[in-house]
Amino acid sequence: MSLINPDVTPEKDFPLRDDIRLLGRLLGDTIREQEGEAVFEIVERIRQTSIRFHRDEDEAARRELETILDSLSRGRTNQIIRAYSYFSHLANIAEDQHHVRRSRAHAMAGAHAMAAPEPREGTLARALKLAREAGVGQEALQAFFASALVCPVLTAHPTEVRRKSTIDREMEISQVLAQRDRYALTPEEEAASEEAIRRAILTLWQTSILRRNRLKVIDEVVNGLSYYDYTFFRELPRVYALLEDQLAEMDPVWQTIEIPSFLRMGSWIGGDRDGNPFVTADALRQALLLQSKHALGFYLEELHCLGAELSLDERYVNASEQLHELAKASPDPSPHRKGEPYRRAITGMYARLAATAASFGHEDVARHAVGDAPPYESVEEFGGDLSVLHRSLVSNGSGALARGRLRRLRRAVDVFGFHLASLDLRQNSDVHQRVVGELLEKAIPGTAYETLPEEQRVALLLEELRTPRLLTSPYLDYSPETASELAIAHEAARAHRRYGRAAVPNYVISKASDPSDILEVALLLKEAGLLRPREGEMAVNIIPLFETIADLRNCGRVMDDLFGLPDYMRLLRSRGQAQEVMLGYSDSNKDGGFLTSGWELYKAEIELIEVFKRHGVALRLFHGRGGSVGRGGGPSYQAILAQPGGAVQGAIRITEQGEVIAGKYSNPDLGRRNLEILAAATLEASLLHSGQSAPRDEYLEAMEELSESAYNAYRALVYETEGFERYFWESTVIGEIANLNIGSRPASRTNSRRIEDLRAIPWVFGWAQCRLMLPGWYGFGSAVNAFLDKHPETGLGLLREMYREWPFFRALLSNMDMVLAKSNIAIASRYSMLVEDEALRQAIFPRLRREWESSIETLLAIMEQQSLLDKNPLLARSIRNRFPYLDPLNHLQIELLKRHRSGDADEQVVQGIHLSINGIAAGLRNSG
């Protein structure tokens, strides 16, 4: 059984076709063996009927599909759902492997000049080539690397539906496919590899896709750490090595220059408590402990392997004086290593690192050390010893040995430290306001802080920030909320003392709308010793997050007022006169729709650039992008280059959320490429596009018109249409998502069903599940038609020119092209039938259909395409291949929802709904 039509398969995709055929055949065999031939035949019948319905919304196909699905027993339904879910997962594996295959083919073609390689946007080699062609010299590149920061930040969100147990088996399959691809196998080896895949698929089939219990915060931390084993530990050092080698090829002077570690990892898992009551000081402590344990465990294992490799005898190779000193300090008593100074030095380093791990409480991560040794005082001291090894090897004719495992370990230590990833704190400004209000009221009764106007709040906060006196007292009792927030701040201070400042370097404030929101956090940091008034030092970056449309329009004013405060600017100097600002894509989209969200984000960046320049402050943007287009997702490379000139000043942080983390980083080859893309795009945007001219006035005016119309259309539907809230809850699986064990965070901020209170993640996830994808396009068709009506002679030509010439507009439309291609109005029409009130259904769904059709029509006209994804053949191929196996999951989900909502509380029905949610998310890949 194949997902690919051989009649339309390009020759370069034959290996993909073969892989999918192999995986499909082995899964089919497993289903037959485990469940019987009858189940397999039903799978095929549903698929064929679904294709007919998908093609032309054939009414006969609809009735036949409903007949088939209605006849299925509860147990049989779940078997069918599991079959289609695994088809989606296996198709993902095959596609990922094909991406790796094509990337290797391009690289080999370029290296051997056998053929002109296909363009590979986003690679470091290409970025360096462009920089050289643009006349960017060595000094400019060195200055960039010295101050740059590129940081993907892993976050835990309630759309990650994959279990580590299943990801591990999928990794096994991926590795076997890679071996089959790269090596010529004998018939016996080929049979053995096929048997290995068969075993992995059987294990998957017999493993529950779903978790039995809701994840705890620490479970999410452990899941996040697994990606260091899959990718980050080994692939991040490879990215640096690749970059250094490419620079050395460009100019020999780079052969002696080690690039600073500008590409680092961040995390919110265990520190993001906005709306998550389970993220406590204890959870933060455990998260930091687990991160440190993971890093030190990796270093110890690498040191052990390095010692086995460097068996250099002093009779044949010299060693530096510093290396001999390390060897002498080693507690290694073995006579067998007496003449092997490198090994003795490494066993001593291992003993010191094992003692360091024990001092952190990680006694179980190390093999038995050769003897007692003092722990390292800092990660810099450990890195210094590794550098002694490096210099000694290089200076004594063994430079090739220094470029292997030692090179990678040195880079890993520099990147990950003893803390692994920088863990951000995040909390809502409303919480800070209540906590500071209580602290002030306890210390200075009658303050009534929360009733004060903004000016008086700022004055009071600044007065407190000028004195080292603390507000808190051990003799006073505080509310649980205030006690918890103070405990978090003190735990962060403890982490600084234990692991270094890089362990918890940032504090993000959700719903920031005034300077007092930033100063409140400064006051809390002061209570924990993370801000010292006398010295004018602040140990943590305070980062306002502007999320809603109103916040984005107001952010320039907030930062201007904040920078106008001499006391804050004094503190900012201790942070290198740099300020980070986070922009929220999710809530601004839910608030104002896709088009307006994108435009207001762009305008906010322009305003921030101007404000920061006026005050002489360096701007670092933190983009809160989700996985789906409706939450700021889409290709990272194009998104970074589409920023306004001056927005990427050598530094950028980007959230990696939900199932996108697995899609990007569970495969090491793809993970390395995604890391390369982030680094390359930041380099290009900073060095080649920072001074790019502003868009033409006509473009800005046109975008303002489009945004206003799209905003009005979106708000009229979502917030002003009577009954829309009910339509959303009944026509999607949002209620069922709220009960799925896929995250520690509640789906809503309150118990309300109001859309305003719903988190943006399940809002987008719900629309993705029913295949309407509304947050990624609604309002566009209305906006374009209104614009064309107003400008009948020149309108379309101008919009086409904007698409060709303006990276921002091109990226916006390309993302919409993708999301509309993943939508399916025929399937969405079946979900609409779940709405009990026929009048409500008839008032809303035809309206959705008209806007969907209008959005596609206008998008194609502007992009000058005959059909969706004409300019994105890779994604078009992916959709063509996988959707015949994805669509049936939607149909099965609809039938299960009917049963469940009619009162069928059978556990198998609930399980079937949750299984279908998993399968659809896997098939769409970026749905949350």
C-alpha positions, 0 to 999 in steps of 0.5 A: 500500500503506497501513499504516493501516486507513481504517475506523478512522482518525480524521479528524485522522489522515487526513494521517498516512494520506496520508503513509504511503500516499505513502511506502509507494507510492514504496517499493513502486515502488522495490522493483518497479523495483529488484528486480522484481514477484516480490519485491513480491508475496512481501512482500505475501504474507508480510505477509498471512500474518503478520497472520493468525498475529498475530491468533490464532496460527493453526496453518495460518498458522504452517505457511504462513509457514514454507513461504514463508520456507523457500522463499526463497533467501538473497539473496531473504530479504535483499531482503524484510528490507530492504523491511520494514525501510524500511517501518518507517523510513518509518513513523517519519518519517510519524509524527514529521511527524504529531506535529509537525503536531498540535503546530502545530495545537494551538498555532494553535488556542490562539493564535487561540481558534478551538477548544479545543486538545487538552492538550499536557502538558509545554509551557513555556507550560503550566508557566508558566501553572500556576506563575502560577495557583499564585502563583509570583511573579517572584522565585521564578521568577528564583531558579529560573532562576538555580540550575537545571540541566537537562541531557540527556546523550548516550551511545553504546551498542550498540543504535544501529543507524542510520547517519548516511548513512541518517539524512541521507536520512530527514531529506530526506524529513521536510523535504519532507513538512513543506513539503507540509504547510505550504504550498499546492503547485501541481501542478508543485511537488507533483510535484517534491516527490514526485520528491524523496522518490522520489530519497531512497528510491531512495538509501536502497534502494541504501545499506547499512543496516549498517556494514562495520566496528565503530564506533570511539569517534571514529566515535561522537563524530562521530555524536553531533555530527550532532544539533547540526546537526540540532537543538541548535544552532538549536533550543536557542536557540529554546527560550530565546527562546520561554521569554523571550517567554512570560515577557514576555507574563505580566509586562512586567518580564521584557522586560529580563531575560535568563534564565540558560542553565540548559538545557545539553547533556552527553555521555559519548561519548569519556569513558565508559570503564567496560568500554570499553578503547578510551576512552583519553586520546587518545580523550578528547583527540580527542573534546574537539577535535572538539566544540570544532571543531564549536562554533567552526565554527558560530559562524564561519558564523553571524558570517559570515551576521550580517555580511551582515545588519547592513549598517547605515550610520552615516548612518542609525543611531547606534552605541554608543561600545563598538561604535565601539571594536570597529569601530576595532579591526577589521583590516578595510581595506575602504573599502566598509565604512568607514561600516558600523560593525556590519559592521566590528565583526563582521569584527573579531570573525570575525578574532579567532574564526578566530584562536581556532580556529587556536589550538585546531588548527581552521585548516580551519573558517573562511573567510579572515579580513580580517586578523590579530587576537588570539584570544579569551582565553575564551568570555566575552570573545567573548560580551561582544563579541556583547553590545556588538552587542546593546546598541548595536542596542537602544539605537539603535532597532534592537531588532528586529534584535537579536532575530534571528540575533544573539539566537540566536547569543548564546544558543548561545555562552552554552550551548555555549561553546568546548567544545560539551557537558560531557563526563563521565568514567566508570570502574568503582570496581574499577579505581580501587581497583587504581590507587590501590592500586598508587600507594600501594604504589609510594610507600609499600611495604607499604601493601597498600591493597586488603586494608584494611577500609573504615575504614582505607582512608578514613583513609589516603585522607584523610591523602593528600588533606590534603597537596599531595605527589603519589604519582606519580613520573616515575622509577617505572614503572606498569602499563598500567591505572594509566598509562592512568587517570592519563593520562585525569586529566591530559587532563581537566586539560588540557581545563580549561586549554584550553576551560574548566572546563565542558568536563569538569565531572564524574567518574562512579563506576560500582559505588559502594558505599563512601565510599572509592570517592569518595575514591579518585577525589579522590586521582586528581584531586589527582594531575592538579591538579584537586583542590588540598588547600591551597585546599580546591578541587575542579575536578570533581564526583565523582558516585557511581553506585548501580546494583544493588538492593543499591547502591540500598538502601545509597546513603543510608548511603554518602552519610551517611558521606561527608558525615560527613567534614569533609575531604570537606565542605570540598571540597564547599563549593568545589562550591557545597555541592551533590552529584550522585548518579547512579541506575542504572535498567538494572542494577537492573532486570537485578538485581531486575526492573522493579517492584522496580527502580522501587520501590528507585529511588523509596525511594533518592531519598526516603532521599537527600533526607533525608540531604542535608537533614540535612547541608545539601547540595543534591541533584542527581540524574542519572538513568541512563535507557535507551531501553526501559522495562526500562532506565528509559525511557518519557515523560520528562515523566511520569517527572520529575513522578513523582519524590518531592517534593524530588527535583527541586531545580531540577536534573536530568540524564538520559541519552539513549541509543542509538536514542532519540537519533535518535528524539528529536533528528534531527527539529528540531521534535520535538527542540525539543519534547523539550527543552521537555518536559525544561525544563517538567517540571523547572520544575513538579517544582521549583516546584509539586511540591517540597512535595507530601505523601508517599504514604499509608502504605497505598500504601507498604506495598502497594508494599513487598509487591508489590515483594517478591513481584515480586523473588522471582518474577523472581529465581526465574526469571532466577537460580535456574532451572536452564538459564535462561541457556542458554534466554536465549542460544538463544531470542534474538539475543544472540549475534548482537548481540554480533557486530554492528558497532553500537558500540565497547563489548563486549556483556559485561564479561567473556568469560563468558555469565553473565547477571550479567556481561552488560551491561544494554543487550544484555540488554534489547535481546535480549528486545525483539528476540524481542518478549517484552520480559521486563525490562519486566513479568516478576513483576508478575502474580505480585506482584499475585495474591499481594497480592490473595490476601492482601487479597481484600476491599480489595486491588484497590480499593487498587491502583486508588486508588494508580493514580489518586492516586499519580504514581509508581505511575501512571507505573510501570503506564503504562510497563508498559502500553506495553511489554506492548502491544509484546510478542507472545507468538505471535512469542515462542513461535516464538523459543522453538523455537530452544531445542534442549533440548525439556525446557528449552523446556517448563519455561520458555516456558509459565511465561513465557506464564502470567506474561505473561497474568497481568501483562496481566490484572492490569494491565487490572484495576487500570487499569480498561481493556478492552485495552492502551493504552486510555488511550494512543490515539496509541501504540495507533494507532502499533502498529496501523499498523506491526506488520503490517510489523514482525512479518514481520521477526521471522519472517524473523529466526527462519528465518535464525537456524535456518540460521545455527545449523545451520552455514550460515555464508554471509555473506548469512545473517549479513547477513540476521540483522543486517539484521533486527536493524536493522529490528526495532529501528527498528519498536520505536523504544525497544528498547535 
